[in-house]
Amino acid sequence: MSRELHIVGFQVGRETYGVPIASLHEIVRVTEITTVPDSPEYIEGVINLRGKIVSVIDLRKRFGLKENTNNRKNRILVVESNGRLTGLIVDSASDVLKIPAEDVEGAPAVFEEGGLNCVTGLGKYKGRLIMLLDMNKLLAQAGPKRDEKSLNGKPEGMSARGAAAK
């Protein structure tokens, strides 16, 4: 029996990307986004999703593409990574794609060299390539760098409690 990857496909620019269906929480229309001061350019802000505050990243900006005017096809993919929900603005979302495991190849080395280590592989689907993304890596790169100093105001290793907690 052949193993299949079940991914949610979406477009950003001219490319098709995919994330594992297991990491997808839901897909919603783009709603009013509250901006957050001093956030990186690619972070659009936050939305209220049924009482939960969800940060929203514009993948066009995150991938260095020129901005596109919002249209009715734009969607927010709400993904879960490390127990946290994050919204990803994409140009459009497609159905769940089932890609046989033998049609998936590892990411070329040039992706890591170019700083795109969030691409875990390339899937071949109906004559096109789909870049498979690792949400943990994508969101770790996108998230603010937090260190011990920013969490408690003291440099790392200064408090015995902080050192013991590690």
Backbone as ProteinMPNN parsed JSONL, in Angstrom:
{"seq_chain_A": "MSRELHIVGFQVGRETYGVPIASLHEIVRVTEITTVPDSPEYIEGVINLRGKIVSVIDLRKRFGLKENTNNRKNRILVVESNGRLTGLIVDSASDVLKIPAEDVEGAPAVFEEGGLNCVTGLGKYKGRLIMLLDMNKLLAQAGPKRDEKSLNGKPEGMSARGAAAK", "coords_chain_A": {"N_chain_A": [[0.839, -1.195, 0.0], [0.616, 2.163, -0.904], [2.024, 5.046, 0.571], [0.652, 8.234, 1.331], [1.027, 11.79, 1.294], [-0.872, 14.171, 2.921], [-1.716, 17.281, 2.189], [-2.358, 20.814, 2.54], [-2.83, 22.889, -0.08], [-1.631, 26.036, -1.301], [-1.415, 29.303, -2.822], [1.174, 31.649, -3.261], [2.121, 34.413, -4.757], [3.378, 33.334, -7.843], [3.869, 30.764, -7.177], [3.177, 27.488, -5.81], [2.52, 26.276, -2.636], [2.678, 24.014, 0.155], [1.321, 22.748, 3.191], [1.368, 20.403, 5.884], [-1.705, 18.729, 6.459], [-2.276, 18.185, 9.085], [-1.192, 20.296, 10.542], [-2.83, 22.403, 10.031], [-5.293, 24.535, 11.255], [-7.598, 25.999, 10.558], [-9.158, 27.647, 7.709], [-9.713, 30.966, 6.931], [-11.519, 33.878, 5.791], [-9.918, 36.961, 4.906], [-9.978, 39.242, 7.427], [-10.621, 42.184, 9.42], [-7.56, 43.418, 10.471], [-5.645, 44.085, 13.281], [-3.077, 46.316, 13.675], [0.253, 45.962, 14.977], [2.423, 47.829, 16.875], [5.909, 48.479, 16.151], [6.494, 45.984, 15.041], [7.954, 43.444, 12.919], [8.143, 44.022, 9.335], [6.757, 42.079, 7.828], [4.848, 41.087, 9.537], [1.547, 41.419, 9.821], [-0.241, 42.0, 11.857], [-2.667, 41.388, 14.386], [-5.499, 39.189, 14.807], [-8.824, 38.644, 16.047], [-9.913, 35.606, 16.717], [-12.615, 34.054, 17.277], [-12.444, 34.728, 20.066], [-9.773, 34.132, 20.559], [-6.556, 35.505, 20.353], [-4.733, 35.906, 17.485], [-1.69, 36.019, 15.84], [-0.77, 37.476, 12.687], [0.829, 36.758, 9.685], [2.079, 38.051, 6.682], [2.624, 36.194, 3.97], [3.583, 36.903, 1.445], [5.169, 39.178, 1.89], [6.914, 38.019, 3.708], [8.274, 36.183, 2.143], [9.604, 37.891, 0.511], [8.351, 38.97, -1.747], [6.749, 41.265, -4.073], [4.253, 43.48, -2.836], [0.825, 42.635, -3.001], [-2.34, 43.745, -4.014], [-5.041, 43.355, -1.815], [-7.431, 40.88, -2.489], [-10.561, 39.2, -3.172], [-9.922, 36.536, -3.16], [-7.878, 36.141, -1.38], [-6.776, 34.531, 1.585], [-6.64, 33.571, 5.044], [-4.62, 31.274, 6.413], [-4.905, 29.471, 9.216], [-2.628, 28.171, 11.252], [-1.227, 25.663, 13.401], [1.469, 25.609, 15.552], [3.843, 24.4, 17.682], [1.947, 24.51, 19.749], [0.778, 27.003, 19.446], [-1.345, 29.305, 17.74], [-1.141, 30.7, 14.493], [-1.725, 33.033, 11.924], [-1.554, 32.916, 8.388], [-1.309, 34.961, 5.677], [-2.33, 34.303, 2.477], [-2.331, 34.182, -1.147], [-4.293, 32.591, -2.365], [-6.158, 29.678, -1.447], [-6.176, 26.134, -1.821], [-7.723, 22.909, -2.323], [-7.407, 19.949, -0.223], [-4.519, 18.227, -0.97], [-3.42, 15.126, -2.183], [-0.476, 13.572, -2.153], [1.531, 11.09, -3.427], [4.036, 9.432, -1.505], [6.331, 8.674, -2.89], [6.518, 10.604, -4.814], [7.687, 12.795, -3.717], [10.459, 14.801, -3.145], [13.502, 15.6, -1.429], [14.391, 18.915, -0.267], [16.304, 20.994, -2.435], [19.802, 21.774, -1.936], [20.34, 24.437, -2.414], [18.225, 25.886, -1.404], [18.554, 25.943, 1.396], [20.989, 27.281, 1.519], [20.214, 29.716, 0.546], [18.726, 30.677, 2.635], [16.209, 29.632, 2.909], [15.362, 27.525, 4.678], [13.018, 26.525, 5.569], [11.678, 25.13, 3.7], [10.917, 21.894, 3.177], [10.762, 19.965, 1.262], [9.989, 18.97, -2.15], [7.032, 18.451, -3.806], [5.591, 16.52, -6.38], [2.858, 17.169, -8.298], [0.259, 16.627, -10.386], [1.723, 17.551, -12.664], [3.005, 19.829, -11.739], [5.208, 21.569, -9.437], [5.204, 21.518, -5.927], [6.059, 23.354, -3.19], [6.934, 22.151, -0.132], [6.326, 23.096, 3.129], [7.806, 23.52, 6.355], [6.191, 24.238, 9.149], [7.086, 24.818, 11.781], [9.76, 25.657, 11.386], [9.379, 27.799, 9.609], [7.837, 29.584, 11.148], [9.479, 29.9, 13.343], [11.579, 31.338, 12.278], [10.18, 33.583, 11.597], [9.232, 34.558, 13.965], [9.732, 36.748, 16.823], [13.019, 37.173, 18.091], [13.648, 35.782, 21.078], [15.248, 36.017, 24.101], [16.801, 35.06, 27.21], [17.372, 37.462, 28.505], [15.479, 39.301, 27.48], [13.215, 38.232, 28.519], [13.231, 38.346, 31.341], [14.556, 40.634, 31.994], [17.167, 40.459, 32.846], [20.539, 39.564, 32.078], [21.305, 36.429, 30.49], [21.747, 33.671, 32.65], [22.165, 35.172, 34.964], [20.37, 35.003, 37.1], [19.838, 32.668, 39.681], [17.574, 31.136, 39.693], [16.69, 31.293, 37.022], [18.792, 29.955, 35.773], [18.551, 27.448, 36.886], [16.171, 26.637, 35.88], [16.624, 25.895, 33.308]], "CA_chain_A": [[0.0, 0.0, 0.0], [1.417, 3.371, -1.057], [1.78, 6.1, 1.551], [0.379, 9.54, 0.73], [1.07, 12.984, 2.127], [-2.071, 14.986, 2.799], [-1.3, 18.66, 2.43], [-3.228, 21.892, 2.079], [-2.093, 23.683, -1.051], [-1.974, 27.456, -1.38], [-0.57, 30.086, -3.713], [1.775, 32.928, -2.884], [2.733, 34.79, -6.024], [3.148, 32.335, -8.889], [4.249, 29.443, -6.67], [2.255, 26.726, -4.974], [3.141, 25.756, -1.426], [1.827, 23.093, 0.874], [1.616, 22.454, 4.593], [0.659, 19.186, 6.286], [-3.076, 18.963, 6.914], [-2.289, 18.092, 10.548], [-0.826, 21.575, 11.167], [-3.841, 23.402, 9.708], [-6.402, 24.669, 12.195], [-8.725, 26.364, 9.709], [-8.933, 28.675, 6.691], [-10.723, 32.013, 7.082], [-11.377, 35.05, 4.921], [-9.16, 38.044, 5.517], [-10.848, 40.168, 8.159], [-9.903, 43.358, 9.918], [-6.342, 43.064, 11.203], [-5.158, 45.156, 14.143], [-1.616, 46.41, 13.554], [1.026, 45.923, 16.213], [3.568, 48.727, 16.719], [7.282, 47.961, 16.228], [6.62, 44.589, 14.597], [8.62, 43.347, 11.615], [7.307, 44.426, 8.202], [5.908, 40.999, 7.336], [3.773, 40.79, 10.481], [0.451, 42.344, 9.55], [-0.872, 42.371, 13.113], [-3.381, 40.312, 15.068], [-6.948, 39.109, 14.634], [-9.558, 37.966, 17.108], [-10.541, 34.429, 16.123], [-13.51, 33.481, 18.286], [-11.926, 34.95, 21.401], [-8.334, 33.889, 20.641], [-5.747, 36.467, 19.619], [-3.874, 35.171, 16.567], [-0.829, 36.895, 15.05], [-0.949, 37.235, 11.254], [2.021, 37.013, 8.874], [1.838, 38.129, 5.242], [3.667, 35.373, 3.359], [4.205, 37.622, 0.316], [6.249, 39.979, 2.467], [7.852, 37.101, 4.364], [9.084, 35.568, 1.101], [10.279, 38.93, -0.253], [7.649, 39.283, -2.992], [6.119, 42.585, -4.019], [2.918, 43.434, -2.25], [-0.302, 42.456, -3.898], [-3.529, 44.308, -3.41], [-5.931, 42.316, -1.303], [-8.604, 40.597, -3.294], [-11.475, 38.302, -2.473], [-9.358, 35.189, -3.084], [-6.947, 36.064, -0.259], [-7.245, 33.785, 2.745], [-5.724, 33.409, 6.17], [-4.493, 29.903, 6.884], [-4.573, 29.459, 10.636], [-1.853, 26.956, 11.492], [-0.787, 25.461, 14.774], [2.872, 25.22, 15.655], [4.276, 24.464, 19.088], [0.818, 24.856, 20.601], [0.315, 28.376, 19.215], [-1.989, 29.554, 16.453], [-0.625, 31.816, 13.705], [-2.388, 33.178, 10.639], [-0.69, 33.184, 7.245], [-2.072, 35.51, 4.559], [-1.92, 33.721, 1.2], [-3.106, 34.713, -2.274], [-5.478, 31.743, -2.466], [-5.98, 28.343, -0.881], [-6.831, 25.097, -2.617], [-8.202, 21.754, -1.577], [-6.398, 19.048, 0.305], [-3.843, 17.502, -2.042], [-2.843, 13.855, -1.758], [0.718, 13.35, -2.957], [2.215, 9.842, -3.06], [5.349, 9.664, -0.886], [7.407, 8.521, -3.876], [6.558, 11.814, -5.639], [8.241, 13.889, -2.907], [11.916, 14.805, -3.053], [14.044, 16.539, -0.454], [14.669, 20.258, -0.776], [17.669, 21.183, -2.939], [20.71, 22.47, -1.021], [20.315, 25.873, -2.683], [17.206, 26.502, -0.55], [19.147, 26.236, 2.699], [22.017, 28.296, 1.32], [19.518, 30.978, 0.335], [17.985, 31.044, 3.822], [14.862, 29.074, 2.88], [15.413, 26.193, 5.26], [11.668, 26.101, 5.95], [11.202, 24.243, 2.636], [11.385, 20.551, 3.526], [10.783, 19.103, 0.096], [9.202, 19.358, -3.317], [6.101, 17.412, -4.216], [5.143, 16.575, -7.776], [1.408, 16.984, -8.291], [-0.394, 16.995, -11.645], [2.618, 18.278, -13.547], [3.613, 21.036, -11.151], [5.949, 21.358, -8.199], [4.642, 22.159, -4.74], [7.063, 23.479, -2.136], [6.39, 21.72, 1.146], [6.888, 23.947, 4.179], [7.813, 23.099, 7.752], [5.633, 25.384, 9.891], [7.928, 25.168, 12.927], [10.91, 26.431, 10.908], [8.901, 29.062, 9.037], [7.395, 30.475, 12.215], [10.624, 30.206, 14.209], [12.299, 32.417, 11.609], [9.329, 34.763, 11.551], [8.947, 35.049, 15.305], [10.761, 37.594, 17.415], [14.071, 36.466, 18.804], [13.469, 36.01, 22.507], [16.284, 35.383, 24.895], [16.581, 35.155, 28.65], [17.409, 38.868, 28.907], [14.236, 39.975, 27.155], [12.114, 37.653, 29.275], [13.184, 38.755, 32.742], [15.292, 41.874, 32.2], [18.536, 40.199, 33.279], [21.267, 38.74, 31.114], [21.208, 34.989, 30.699], [22.62, 33.119, 33.664], [22.324, 36.065, 36.116], [19.582, 34.595, 38.264], [19.975, 31.243, 39.97], [16.308, 30.522, 39.314], [16.693, 31.159, 35.562], [19.763, 28.939, 35.396], [18.046, 26.154, 37.317], [15.003, 26.292, 35.062], [17.064, 25.385, 32.002]], "C_chain_A": [[0.879, 1.251, 0.0], [1.019, 4.418, -0.014], [1.58, 7.425, 0.83], [0.555, 10.637, 1.759], [-0.217, 13.758, 1.874], [-1.682, 16.407, 3.18], [-2.39, 19.625, 1.974], [-2.383, 22.748, 1.157], [-2.56, 25.126, -1.032], [-0.988, 28.159, -2.289], [-0.086, 31.348, -3.005], [2.564, 33.345, -4.11], [2.386, 33.739, -7.06], [3.388, 30.914, -8.404], [3.148, 28.814, -5.827], [3.041, 26.118, -3.827], [2.167, 24.785, -0.774], [2.288, 22.926, 2.306], [0.842, 21.194, 4.965], [-0.728, 19.526, 6.844], [-3.151, 18.952, 8.443], [-1.953, 19.424, 11.218], [-1.863, 22.67, 10.905], [-4.965, 23.379, 10.736], [-7.673, 24.991, 11.428], [-8.287, 27.401, 8.68], [-10.059, 29.684, 6.822], [-10.48, 33.119, 6.056], [-10.583, 36.111, 5.665], [-10.15, 39.025, 6.14], [-10.023, 41.367, 8.598], [-8.744, 42.907, 10.802], [-5.886, 44.277, 11.991], [-3.639, 45.179, 14.075], [-0.962, 46.442, 14.933], [2.243, 46.816, 16.019], [4.904, 47.989, 16.865], [7.42, 46.498, 15.836], [7.348, 44.573, 13.257], [7.629, 43.619, 10.482], [6.334, 43.336, 7.764], [4.811, 40.579, 8.314], [2.697, 41.861, 10.313], [-0.206, 42.834, 10.831], [-1.521, 41.161, 13.751], [-4.857, 40.36, 14.707], [-7.532, 38.417, 15.854], [-10.326, 36.828, 16.446], [-11.342, 33.723, 17.217], [-12.913, 33.547, 19.684], [-10.437, 34.679, 21.571], [-7.609, 34.929, 19.796], [-4.719, 35.682, 18.805], [-3.024, 36.18, 15.789], [-0.92, 36.481, 13.59], [0.3, 37.68, 10.506], [1.606, 37.044, 7.412], [2.958, 37.347, 4.558], [4.298, 36.02, 2.134], [5.388, 38.432, 0.835], [7.322, 39.077, 3.064], [8.796, 36.466, 3.349], [9.743, 36.6, 0.19], [9.64, 39.248, -1.593], [7.032, 40.667, -2.897], [4.694, 42.433, -3.513], [1.859, 43.325, -3.327], [-1.507, 43.104, -3.233], [-4.426, 43.175, -2.959], [-7.088, 42.118, -2.256], [-9.443, 39.545, -2.584], [-10.99, 36.866, -2.412], [-8.388, 35.028, -1.91], [-7.592, 35.325, 0.909], [-6.2, 33.853, 3.836], [-5.768, 31.936, 6.55], [-4.079, 29.98, 8.338], [-3.913, 28.113, 10.916], [-1.453, 26.884, 12.962], [0.639, 24.963, 14.758], [3.299, 25.434, 17.102], [3.163, 24.95, 20.007], [0.274, 26.257, 20.416], [-0.301, 28.492, 17.838], [-1.377, 30.787, 15.804], [-1.382, 31.838, 12.387], [-1.385, 33.526, 9.554], [-1.556, 33.715, 6.109], [-1.474, 34.944, 3.277], [-2.795, 34.294, 0.098], [-4.371, 33.908, -2.511], [-5.134, 30.388, -1.877], [-6.718, 27.341, -1.749], [-7.293, 23.966, -1.709], [-7.041, 20.992, -0.952], [-5.836, 18.251, -0.866], [-3.247, 16.221, -1.469], [-1.693, 13.534, -2.708], [1.365, 12.043, -2.506], [3.627, 10.138, -2.543], [6.481, 9.55, -1.893], [7.513, 9.718, -4.819], [7.074, 13.037, -4.871], [9.749, 13.721, -2.838], [12.344, 15.832, -2.015], [14.327, 17.892, -1.093], [16.095, 20.348, -1.29], [18.503, 22.021, -1.956], [20.659, 23.984, -1.208], [19.267, 26.588, -1.811], [17.783, 26.855, 0.805], [20.192, 27.325, 2.585], [21.392, 29.668, 1.157], [18.677, 31.405, 1.515], [16.559, 30.514, 3.844], [14.862, 27.671, 3.471], [14.058, 25.743, 5.788], [11.052, 25.216, 4.87], [11.789, 22.864, 2.904], [11.456, 19.621, 2.331], [9.945, 19.677, -1.026], [8.327, 18.181, -3.71], [5.692, 17.607, -5.662], [3.655, 16.23, -7.781], [0.819, 17.515, -9.586], [0.473, 17.919, -12.507], [3.219, 19.553, -12.987], [4.329, 20.67, -9.863], [5.304, 22.145, -7.072], [5.725, 22.171, -3.671], [6.41, 23.161, -0.796], [7.102, 22.469, 2.265], [6.794, 23.29, 5.544], [7.372, 24.319, 8.569], [6.509, 25.783, 11.066], [9.108, 26.031, 12.496], [10.478, 27.782, 10.355], [8.541, 30.054, 10.145], [8.516, 30.799, 13.189], [11.433, 31.341, 13.61], [11.497, 33.702, 11.675], [9.117, 35.372, 12.925], [10.053, 35.932, 15.829], [11.786, 36.744, 18.149], [13.936, 36.803, 20.283], [14.589, 35.296, 23.239], [15.982, 35.613, 26.363], [16.537, 36.61, 29.106], [16.081, 39.55, 28.637], [13.071, 39.426, 27.963], [12.072, 38.139, 30.712], [14.023, 39.992, 33.04], [16.728, 41.68, 32.647], [19.237, 39.376, 32.221], [21.159, 37.272, 31.495], [22.204, 34.536, 31.755], [22.771, 33.971, 34.901], [21.516, 35.594, 37.314], [19.722, 33.093, 38.441], [18.713, 30.51, 39.532], [16.258, 30.291, 37.812], [17.645, 30.07, 35.11], [19.252, 27.548, 35.758], [16.889, 25.689, 36.444], [15.401, 25.684, 33.726], [17.344, 23.915, 32.022]], "O_chain_A": [[1.786, 1.373, 0.822], [-0.163, 4.642, 0.244], [2.253, 7.709, -0.161], [0.272, 10.449, 2.942], [-0.599, 13.97, 0.723], [-1.364, 16.696, 4.333], [-3.227, 19.293, 1.135], [-1.345, 23.271, 1.561], [-3.731, 25.41, -0.781], [0.127, 27.685, -2.506], [-0.82, 32.007, -2.268], [3.557, 32.71, -4.464], [1.239, 33.301, -7.15], [3.138, 29.959, -9.139], [2.319, 29.495, -5.224], [4.098, 25.52, -4.029], [0.985, 24.746, -1.113], [3.483, 22.958, 2.601], [-0.231, 20.946, 4.415], [-0.892, 20.485, 7.599], [-3.993, 19.633, 9.029], [-2.38, 19.665, 12.347], [-1.784, 23.748, 11.494], [-5.516, 22.322, 11.043], [-8.703, 24.343, 11.617], [-7.194, 27.96, 8.767], [-11.232, 29.309, 6.825], [-9.378, 33.269, 5.528], [-10.577, 36.153, 6.895], [-11.034, 39.559, 5.469], [-8.872, 41.533, 8.193], [-8.916, 42.13, 11.742], [-5.755, 45.37, 11.44], [-2.985, 44.182, 14.379], [-1.555, 46.891, 15.914], [3.024, 46.593, 15.094], [5.012, 47.009, 17.602], [8.368, 45.835, 16.257], [7.358, 45.574, 12.541], [6.42, 43.462, 10.655], [5.206, 43.635, 7.37], [3.934, 39.794, 7.953], [2.904, 43.035, 10.619], [-0.68, 43.969, 10.886], [-1.001, 40.048, 13.674], [-5.398, 41.407, 14.353], [-6.842, 37.708, 16.588], [-11.278, 37.063, 15.702], [-10.813, 32.909, 17.973], [-12.879, 32.547, 20.401], [-9.885, 34.97, 22.632], [-8.001, 35.201, 18.662], [-3.94, 34.9, 19.35], [-3.562, 37.087, 15.154], [-1.118, 35.307, 13.276], [0.771, 38.807, 10.659], [0.869, 36.172, 6.952], [4.11, 37.781, 4.563], [5.446, 35.715, 1.81], [6.483, 38.371, 0.275], [8.514, 39.356, 2.93], [9.969, 36.235, 3.643], [10.374, 36.231, -0.801], [10.317, 39.747, -2.491], [6.813, 41.189, -1.804], [4.03, 41.418, -3.727], [2.0, 43.866, -4.424], [-1.669, 43.015, -2.016], [-4.553, 42.158, -3.641], [-7.657, 43.082, -2.768], [-9.07, 39.06, -1.516], [-11.572, 36.05, -1.697], [-8.106, 33.905, -1.491], [-8.782, 35.474, 1.183], [-5.032, 34.152, 3.588], [-6.806, 31.414, 6.955], [-3.01, 30.502, 8.654], [-4.546, 27.061, 10.829], [-1.357, 27.895, 13.658], [0.977, 24.018, 14.046], [3.132, 26.518, 17.662], [3.412, 25.716, 20.938], [-0.615, 26.668, 21.162], [0.155, 27.86, 16.885], [-1.124, 31.792, 16.469], [-1.65, 30.789, 11.801], [-0.478, 34.33, 9.768], [-2.441, 33.01, 5.625], [-0.279, 35.082, 3.017], [-3.871, 34.829, 0.367], [-5.416, 34.478, -2.826], [-3.968, 30.0, -1.815], [-7.752, 27.654, -2.339], [-7.252, 24.072, -0.483], [-5.871, 21.335, -1.125], [-6.584, 17.672, -1.653], [-2.642, 16.234, -0.397], [-1.895, 13.265, -3.892], [1.712, 11.898, -1.334], [4.325, 10.996, -3.084], [7.487, 10.249, -1.773], [8.496, 9.837, -5.551], [6.916, 14.172, -5.32], [10.255, 12.647, -2.515], [11.638, 16.807, -1.758], [14.481, 17.998, -2.31], [17.011, 19.831, -0.651], [17.969, 22.866, -1.238], [20.909, 24.732, -0.263], [19.417, 27.773, -1.516], [17.537, 27.947, 1.317], [20.282, 28.197, 3.45], [21.968, 30.671, 1.578], [17.968, 32.407, 1.422], [15.773, 30.902, 4.708], [14.405, 26.728, 2.825], [13.961, 24.677, 6.397], [10.006, 24.609, 5.099], [13.006, 22.681, 2.864], [12.138, 18.597, 2.38], [9.291, 20.71, -0.885], [8.808, 17.067, -3.92], [5.472, 18.733, -6.11], [3.245, 15.159, -7.336], [0.873, 18.715, -9.854], [0.002, 18.939, -13.01], [3.885, 20.287, -13.717], [4.095, 19.614, -9.277], [4.908, 23.297, -7.249], [6.245, 21.122, -3.293], [5.456, 23.82, -0.383], [8.331, 22.473, 2.338], [5.826, 22.594, 5.849], [8.099, 25.309, 8.662], [6.666, 26.975, 11.33], [9.427, 27.021, 13.153], [11.131, 28.795, 10.603], [8.904, 31.228, 10.076], [8.508, 31.867, 13.802], [11.921, 32.209, 14.334], [12.064, 34.788, 11.795], [8.851, 36.569, 13.041], [11.183, 35.879, 15.343], [11.451, 35.724, 18.752], [14.087, 37.956, 20.688], [14.839, 34.111, 23.015], [15.012, 36.288, 26.708], [15.757, 36.959, 29.991], [15.597, 40.305, 29.48], [12.04, 40.088, 28.081], [10.987, 38.329, 31.261], [14.187, 40.365, 34.202], [17.449, 42.664, 32.814], [18.602, 38.574, 31.536], [20.952, 36.922, 32.657], [23.359, 34.961, 31.757], [23.451, 33.547, 35.835], [21.953, 35.777, 38.45], [19.725, 32.34, 37.467], [18.787, 29.379, 39.051], [15.837, 29.226, 37.362], [17.346, 29.337, 34.167], [19.489, 26.584, 35.03], [16.658, 24.49, 36.289], [14.587, 25.023, 33.081], [17.722, 23.345, 30.998]]}, "name": "protein", "num_of_chains": 1, "seq": "MSRELHIVGFQVGRETYGVPIASLHEIVRVTEITTVPDSPEYIEGVINLRGKIVSVIDLRKRFGLKENTNNRKNRILVVESNGRLTGLIVDSASDVLKIPAEDVEGAPAVFEEGGLNCVTGLGKYKGRLIMLLDMNKLLAQAGPKRDEKSLNGKPEGMSARGAAAK"}
